[in-house]
């Protein structure tokens, strides 16, 4: 199956798996997806992930607390049809810092906290809380 927007595919598969309370979800691998999953792991939204190079898949293990997912919402901000760029001073703070924005910058794919520290803006890919 072919998708035009791999980031939306990743977010939708994670959202559907957490709504169905699956323990894990498999997605096709790409560099962008792998970087986003690494950020989700660093920030504690998922418990772990495994990369299978043979099958070209990433297995993402979702994290739950008292049968409730730690991911409440995954939202795609910048879309292929409408890109959203922000400077580091204009990166939105969501829910008092509980949520994170993931950006594609000249320094790679990073979260909003690192972007502010590095004073770099970029394309606002998605928002997770």
N, CA, C and O of each residue as an XYZ file, in Angstrom:
516
protein
N       0.844     -1.169      0.000
C       0.000      0.000      0.000
C       0.893      1.237      0.000
O       1.855      1.314      0.765
N       0.582      2.183     -0.840
C       1.397      3.383     -0.986
C       0.713      4.580     -0.333
O      -0.494      4.776     -0.472
N       1.506      5.374      0.380
C       0.986      6.560      1.047
C       1.734      7.787      0.552
O       2.939      7.734      0.306
N       1.017      8.886      0.408
C       1.643     10.129     -0.021
C       2.305     10.848      1.138
O       3.270     11.585      0.936
N       1.806     10.647      2.343
C       2.327     11.348      3.508
C       2.716     10.331      4.579
O       1.862      9.882      5.344
N       4.004      9.961      4.642
C       4.426      8.927      5.597
C       4.264      9.344      7.058
O       4.052      8.490      7.918
N       4.361     10.640      7.352
C       4.213     11.085      8.741
C       2.768     10.913      9.192
O       2.517     10.466     10.311
N       1.820     11.264      8.333
C       0.406     11.063      8.667
C       0.096      9.583      8.843
O      -0.686      9.206      9.715
N       0.710      8.749      8.014
C       0.515      7.302      8.141
C       0.984      6.827      9.507
O       0.279      6.075     10.179
N       2.180      7.263      9.927
C       2.724      6.889     11.236
C       1.797      7.334     12.362
O       1.461      6.540     13.240
N       1.388      8.589     12.339
C       0.533      9.114     13.404
C      -0.818      8.407     13.443
O      -1.336      8.115     14.521
N      -1.388      8.132     12.280
C      -2.686      7.455     12.223
C      -2.591      6.033     12.751
O      -3.480      5.584     13.475
N      -1.531      5.320     12.403
C      -1.386      3.938     12.891
C      -1.192      3.909     14.403
O      -1.750      3.045     15.079
N      -0.408      4.845     14.942
C      -0.231      4.911     16.400
C      -1.554      5.272     17.067
O      -1.925      4.668     18.073
N      -2.267      6.251     16.517
C      -3.551      6.684     17.082
C      -4.561      5.531     17.083
O      -5.249      5.317     18.081
N      -4.655      4.795     15.985
C      -5.591      3.676     15.900
C      -5.212      2.552     16.861
O      -6.086      1.945     17.480
N      -3.914      2.271     16.990
C      -3.461      1.209     17.897
C      -3.737      1.575     19.346
O      -4.159      0.719     20.124
N      -3.508      2.823     19.725
C      -3.762      3.218     21.120
C      -5.255      3.237     21.415
O      -5.664      2.894     22.524
N      -6.082      3.633     20.440
C      -7.536      3.602     20.644
C      -8.049      2.179     20.808
O      -8.997      1.936     21.555
N      -7.416      1.233     20.105
C      -7.798     -0.179     20.225
C      -7.068     -0.868     21.373
O      -7.268     -2.060     21.606
N      -6.228     -0.132     22.087
C      -5.434     -0.614     23.216
C      -4.541     -1.798     22.849
O      -4.423     -2.761     23.606
N      -3.913     -1.710     21.671
C      -2.931     -2.711     21.269
C      -1.637     -2.465     22.033
O      -1.353     -1.337     22.436
N      -0.863     -3.506     22.228
C       0.410     -3.376     22.926
C       1.484     -2.792     22.018
O       2.395     -2.105     22.481
N       1.372     -3.070     20.718
C       2.362     -2.561     19.775
C       1.707     -2.349     18.418
O       0.594     -2.807     18.160
N       2.435     -1.637     17.557
C       1.996     -1.405     16.185
C       3.221     -1.461     15.285
O       4.295     -0.998     15.666
N       3.065     -2.023     14.098
C       4.143     -2.097     13.119
C       3.896     -1.077     12.017
O       2.786     -0.964     11.495
N       4.944     -0.339     11.671
C       4.875      0.628     10.575
C       6.085      0.426      9.679
O       7.126     -0.064     10.118
N       5.932      0.812      8.415
C       7.077      0.722      7.509
C       8.136      1.725      7.945
O       7.821      2.761      8.529
N       9.376      1.410      7.660
C      10.474      2.239      8.154
C      10.874      3.320      7.155
O      10.795      3.130      5.941
N      11.293      4.425      7.682
C      11.924      5.497      6.919
C      12.709      6.335      7.924
O      12.504      6.220      9.132
N      13.587      7.158      7.430
C      14.411      7.968      8.313
C      13.598      8.939      9.145
O      13.858      9.112     10.336
N      12.620      9.571      8.525
C      11.773     10.541      9.237
C      10.972      9.849     10.328
O      10.916     10.327     11.461
N      10.354      8.727      9.990
C       9.553      7.998     10.975
C      10.417      7.538     12.147
O      10.002      7.628     13.303
N      11.611      7.048     11.847
C      12.499      6.570     12.901
C      12.896      7.706     13.843
O      12.948      7.513     15.058
N      13.172      8.873     13.296
C      13.519     10.018     14.142
C      12.345     10.460     15.010
O      12.540     10.818     16.172
N      11.139     10.441     14.469
C       9.951     10.810     15.250
C       9.735      9.803     16.377
O       9.429     10.187     17.506
N       9.893      8.516     16.072
C       9.717      7.473     17.087
C      10.776      7.605     18.183
O      10.474      7.387     19.356
N      12.002      7.957     17.820
C      13.057      8.160     18.824
C      12.681      9.299     19.769
O      12.904      9.199     20.976
N      12.117     10.373     19.234
C      11.690     11.493     20.077
C      10.560     11.058     21.000
O      10.558     11.416     22.178
N       9.599     10.291     20.489
C       8.500      9.800     21.327
C       9.029      8.928     22.461
O       8.505      8.968     23.574
N      10.067      8.141     22.181
C      10.673      7.294     23.217
C      11.398      8.147     24.252
O      11.246      7.928     25.454
N      12.194      9.127     23.788
C      12.935      9.993     24.705
C      12.011     10.755     25.644
O      12.333     10.950     26.816
N      10.869     11.184     25.132
C       9.952     11.997     25.922
C       8.943     11.156     26.703
O       8.102     11.712     27.409
N       9.011      9.810     26.590
C       8.211      8.926     27.433
C       6.806      8.637     26.935
O       5.984      8.135     27.701
N       6.504      8.935     25.683
C       5.171      8.662     25.154
C       5.001      7.202     24.738
O       3.887      6.679     24.756
N       6.098      6.542     24.365
C       6.060      5.112     24.051
C       7.090      4.413     24.926
O       8.031      5.041     25.413
N       6.907      3.102     25.124
C       7.829      2.392     26.005
C       9.101      1.972     25.290
O      10.178      2.009     25.886
N       9.005      1.569     24.019
C      10.182      1.124     23.287
C       9.839      0.972     21.817
O       8.679      1.097     21.424
N      10.853      0.702     21.009
C      10.645      0.394     19.601
C      11.769     -0.509     19.121
O      12.877     -0.483     19.657
N      11.474     -1.295     18.119
C      12.456     -2.183     17.500
C      12.444     -1.948     16.000
O      11.390     -1.709     15.410
N      13.608     -2.014     15.390
C      13.722     -1.844     13.941
C      14.109     -3.184     13.334
O      15.120     -3.773     13.716
N      13.308     -3.668     12.389
C      13.600     -4.906     11.674
C      14.024     -4.520     10.260
O      13.188     -4.180      9.423
N      15.335     -4.577     10.002
C      15.860     -4.176      8.697
C      15.461     -5.150      7.597
O      15.299     -4.748      6.445
N      15.302     -6.430      7.940
C      14.905     -7.419      6.937
C      13.525     -7.137      6.378
O      13.325     -7.139      5.164
N      12.571     -6.895      7.269
C      11.185     -6.634      6.848
C      10.923     -5.156      6.585
O       9.846     -4.789      6.116
N      11.904     -4.307      6.884
C      11.773     -2.851      6.730
C      10.575     -2.326      7.518
O       9.735     -1.592      6.998
N      10.524     -2.730      8.802
C       9.430     -2.342      9.692
C       9.983     -1.801     11.011
O      11.075     -2.169     11.444
N       9.208     -0.928     11.632
C       9.479     -0.463     12.988
C       8.322     -0.959     13.851
O       7.158     -0.705     13.537
N       8.637     -1.663     14.931
C       7.611     -2.095     15.877
C       7.644     -1.129     17.051
O       8.655     -1.010     17.743
N       6.530     -0.444     17.268
C       6.426      0.564     18.314
C       5.597     -0.014     19.448
O       4.453     -0.419     19.241
N       6.175     -0.053     20.659
C       5.483     -0.564     21.834
C       4.856      0.611     22.573
O       5.552      1.498     23.068
N       3.539      0.601     22.636
C       2.803      1.698     23.251
C       2.884      1.620     24.769
O       3.092      0.547     25.336
N       2.722      2.740     25.405
C       2.846      2.817     26.862
C       1.489      3.158     27.459
O       0.817      4.087     27.010
N       1.091      2.399     28.478
C      -0.190      2.596     29.145
C       0.024      2.751     30.642
O       0.981      2.225     31.210
N      -0.883      3.480     31.262
C      -0.898      3.593     32.715
C      -2.345      3.435     33.146
O      -3.205      4.234     32.775
N      -2.606      2.401     33.930
C      -3.957      2.077     34.375
C      -4.925      1.968     33.194
O      -6.010      2.548     33.205
N      -4.504      1.208     32.171
C      -5.277      0.933     30.960
C      -5.587      2.182     30.134
O      -6.489      2.163     29.295
N      -4.850      3.257     30.366
C      -5.024      4.475     29.586
C      -3.700      4.823     28.922
O      -2.653      4.837     29.570
N      -3.755      5.104     27.629
C      -2.541      5.420     26.889
C      -1.952      6.739     27.358
O      -2.684      7.664     27.710
N      -0.625      6.825     27.362
C       0.034      8.071     27.716
C      -0.036      9.083     26.566
O       0.227     10.270     26.762
N      -0.389      8.611     25.380
C      -0.607      9.511     24.253
C      -2.092      9.847     24.216
O      -2.929      8.968     24.010
N      -2.411     11.110     24.416
C      -3.802     11.538     24.336
C      -4.183     11.939     22.924
O      -5.278     11.631     22.453
N      -3.276     12.625     22.255
C      -3.580     13.135     20.920
C      -2.310     13.209     20.083
O      -1.240     13.561     20.580
N      -2.447     12.871     18.811
C      -1.391     13.023     17.811
C      -1.987     13.838     16.671
O      -2.964     13.414     16.054
N      -1.419     14.986     16.390
C      -1.978     15.859     15.368
C      -0.902     16.244     14.369
O       0.181     16.686     14.754
N      -1.196     16.077     13.096
C      -0.299     16.508     12.018
C      -0.540     17.994     11.810
O      -1.674     18.403     11.556
N       0.495     18.806     11.911
C       0.348     20.251     11.769
C       0.654     20.671     10.339
O      -0.218     21.202      9.651
N       1.874     20.441      9.887
C       2.276     20.787      8.534
C       1.921     19.631      7.612
O       2.283     18.484      7.873
N       1.219     19.935      6.546
C       0.776     18.900      5.620
C       1.452     19.124      4.268
O       1.938     20.224      4.003
N       1.491     18.112      3.417
C       2.101     18.313      2.099
C       1.431     19.437      1.302
O       2.091     20.116      0.515
N       0.150     19.631      1.500
C      -0.558     20.674      0.754
C      -0.441     22.050      1.406
O      -0.673     23.065      0.748
N      -0.084     22.096      2.687
C       0.025     23.368      3.397
C       1.103     23.251      4.470
O       0.857     22.746      5.566
N       2.276     23.718      4.143
C       3.405     23.643      5.074
C       3.296     24.747      6.120
O       2.830     25.848      5.828
N       3.733     24.442      7.346
C       3.691     25.409      8.446
C       5.106     25.546      8.998
O       5.657     24.600      9.560
N       5.686     26.725      8.833
C       7.035     27.003      9.307
C       6.976     27.990     10.454
O       6.159     28.911     10.447
N       7.845     27.800     11.448
C       7.897     28.698     12.598
C       9.349     28.989     12.943
O      10.235     28.160     12.731
N       9.574     30.185     13.479
C      10.871     30.516     14.049
C      10.935     29.964     15.464
O       9.908     29.591     16.031
N      12.112     29.910     16.029
C      12.230     29.301     17.354
C      11.472     30.089     18.420
O      11.054     29.512     19.424
N      11.289     31.379     18.225
C      10.530     32.183     19.183
C       9.024     31.967     19.049
O       8.269     32.262     19.975
N       8.590     31.456     17.904
C       7.166     31.285     17.628
C       6.675     29.851     17.793
O       5.528     29.552     17.459
N       7.527     28.957     18.306
C       7.116     27.565     18.512
C       6.070     27.547     19.623
O       6.348     28.004     20.732
N       4.867     27.027     19.346
C       3.817     27.056     20.369
C       4.126     26.158     21.566
O       4.725     25.092     21.422
N       3.707     26.607     22.744
C       3.786     25.803     23.965
C       2.384     25.264     24.205
O       1.433     26.034     24.337
N       2.258     23.957     24.262
C       0.940     23.330     24.366
C       0.734     22.742     25.759
O       1.619     22.086     26.308
N      -0.419     22.984     26.305
C      -0.838     22.423     27.590
C       0.210     22.639     28.676
O       0.531     21.723     29.433
N       0.731     23.842     28.745
C       1.689     24.189     29.784
C       2.986     23.401     29.709
O       3.653     23.206     30.725
N       3.350     22.945     28.514
C       4.591     22.194     28.341
C       4.422     20.694     28.449
O       5.406     19.963     28.336
N       3.193     20.203     28.668
C       2.976     18.754     28.742
C       3.044     18.101     27.365
O       3.467     16.953     27.235
N       2.628     18.835     26.345
C       2.688     18.327     24.983
C       3.980     18.746     24.327
O       4.658     19.662     24.792
N       4.318     18.071     23.243
C       5.536     18.418     22.506
C       5.200     18.661     21.042
O       4.272     18.066     20.493
N       5.959     19.532     20.432
C       5.924     19.748     18.990
C       7.173     19.104     18.421
O       8.245     19.180     19.022
N       7.041     18.474     17.270
C       8.181     17.884     16.589
C       8.415     18.685     15.317
O       7.500     18.890     14.519
N       9.654     19.137     15.141
C      10.001     19.999     14.023
C      11.059     19.362     13.137
O      11.895     18.585     13.599
N      11.007     19.703     11.863
C      12.067     19.356     10.934
C      12.888     20.618     10.723
O      12.398     21.598     10.161
N      14.136     20.594     11.171
C      14.984     21.779     11.125
C      16.247     21.478     10.321
O      16.450     20.362      9.844
N      17.076     22.488     10.186
C      18.362     22.291      9.519
C      19.291     21.408     10.354
O      20.281     20.891      9.836
N      18.981     21.234     11.639
C      19.760     20.387     12.540
C      19.177     18.983     12.653
O      19.653     18.183     13.459
N      18.167     18.674     11.867
C      17.519     17.371     11.901
C      16.129     17.469     12.496
O      15.617     18.566     12.719
N      15.528     16.335     12.750
C      14.187     16.300     13.346
C      14.364     16.310     14.857
O      14.971     15.407     15.432
N      13.819     17.353     15.492
C      13.999     17.544     16.931
C      12.690     17.992     17.555
O      11.764     18.399     16.854
N      12.617     17.914     18.890
C      11.425     18.393     19.587
C      11.559     19.886     19.869
O      12.617     20.483     19.670
N      10.468     20.469     20.335
C      10.419     21.919     20.535
C      11.408     22.407     21.589
O      11.964     23.497     21.458
N      11.629     21.622     22.617
C      12.556     22.015     23.689
C      13.980     22.184     23.149
O      14.651     23.174     23.440
N      14.427     21.208     22.364
C      15.770     21.281     21.788
C      15.862     22.414     20.766
O      16.896     23.074     20.661
N      14.787     22.637     20.016
C      14.791     23.712     19.017
C      14.958     25.074     19.681
O      15.677     25.937     19.177
N      14.290     25.258     20.811
C      14.435     26.525     21.531
C      15.851     26.682     22.096
O      16.426     27.770     22.056
N      16.404     25.585     22.620
C      17.769     25.633     23.163
C      18.784     25.937     22.069
O      19.727     26.698     22.283
N      18.588     25.340     20.894
C      19.517     25.525     19.787
C      19.214     26.800     18.994
O      19.973     27.181     18.103
N      18.093     27.455     19.330
C      17.645     28.669     18.642
C      17.521     28.443     17.139
O      18.083     29.175     16.324
N      16.763     27.402     16.807
C      16.549     27.059     15.408
C      15.056     26.793     15.188
O      14.414     26.124     15.997
N      14.522     27.312     14.108
C      13.132     27.070     13.736
C      13.076     26.090     12.593
O      14.102     25.558     12.170
N      11.885     25.847     12.091
C      11.744     24.922     10.975
C      10.284     24.588     10.710
O       9.374     25.319     11.101
N      10.090     23.469     10.039
C       8.739     23.018      9.698
C       8.143     22.289     10.891
O       8.735     21.347     11.417
N       6.968     22.733     11.310
C       6.265     22.150     12.440
C       5.535     20.904     11.955
O       4.462     21.003     11.361
N       6.113     19.732     12.207
C       5.569     18.485     11.672
C       4.316     18.024     12.391
O       3.280     17.808     11.762
N       4.403     17.869     13.720
C       3.262     17.331     14.466
C       3.308     17.764     15.922
O       4.310     18.278     16.419
N       2.193     17.537     16.575
C       2.026     17.864     17.982
C       1.559     16.602     18.692
O       0.658     15.915     18.210
N       2.166     16.293     19.833
C       1.822     15.101     20.610
C       1.593     15.513     22.059
O       2.380     16.266     22.632
N       0.510     15.013     22.645
C       0.308     15.198     24.089
C      -0.500     14.042     24.627
O      -0.788     13.994     25.822
